[in-house]
Amino acid sequence: MKITCISGSPVAGGNNEKIVDIISGILKEKGFETGKILLSNKNVQPCTDCGTCKKEKDCPIEDDMAEVNRLLETSDGLIVSSPVFFGSVSAQLKALFDRTILQRRNGFLLKGKVGGAVAIGGSRNGGQEFTIQAIHSWMHIHGMIVVGDRSHFGGIAVRPVESDDVGSKTISDTVNMVCETLERFK
Ligand SMILES: Cc1cc2nc3c(=O)[nH]c(=O)nc-3n(C[C@H](O)[C@H](O)[C@H](O)COP(=O)(O)O)c2cc1C
């Protein structure tokens, strides 16, 4: 089974990418195949609502989304990590979310995948819960199976994430929830 981690940060080597690396390591140890999408090195343009994907199973925007789609569609689980930008997800991650209207319009290709969310902010109470809710909304609108961290909503951390022990625990609990839920389907 494959779980793909997405970092919604534009910063290479930042907090979200560090977490995605740690999560990928945990997943490999548990025997999962892993995929990684780092939006710091991807060109993903916003949806222009041109309507092409309603008629043809294609998007006319020429960027890295075709490669991203292949990973999304072939994964059993998705763990999405975003920096908190003005109380919500980054624009880079929102662009990816909106572009997946293609999968929704063409047979709900992301339906049934198991999803977990992580939000990392500069402040302890900087909008992580709302950011997670925005990620969960994307997952629900695709018909995904959404899990939290066993007790609350997902991974909630503050920068620098390597010093946030409480936050790191909510992240590893979220990873475990995604894995345990997927294992039920084996
Ligand atoms: C445009 C912008 C808006 C931000 N807004 C918030 C915010 O609303 N709440 C918060 O806690 N942190 C905010 N931050 C801080 C980032 O969430 C924080 O630096 C995050 O850990 C960055 O993750 P990264 O290192 O992976 O890029 C903001 C940062 C930027 C650049």
The ligand as an ORCA input file, in Angstrom:
! r2SCAN-3c Opt
* xyz 0 1
  C       2.562     34.804      4.306
  C       2.714     34.158      5.635
  C       1.630     34.107      6.480
  C       1.735     33.468      7.713
  N       0.632     33.423      8.512
  C       0.700     32.756      9.681
  C      -0.465     32.631     10.485
  O      -1.545     33.101     10.178
  N      -0.349     31.928     11.653
  C       0.838     31.349     12.052
  O       0.880     30.724     13.109
  N       1.954     31.451     11.288
  C       1.909     32.132     10.116
  N       3.030     32.208      9.321
  C       4.255     31.485      9.724
  C       4.347     30.115      9.034
  O       3.178     29.347      9.233
  C       5.536     29.302      9.601
  O       6.710     30.009      9.346
  C       5.578     27.906      9.034
  O       6.145     27.074     10.011
  C       6.388     27.835      7.789
  O       6.569     26.494      7.385
  P       7.791     26.124      6.424
  O       9.068     26.343      7.200
  O       7.597     24.711      6.047
  O       7.686     27.020      5.229
  C       2.968     32.877      8.096
  C       4.071     32.954      7.246
  C       3.954     33.572      6.028
  C       5.146     33.629      5.095
*
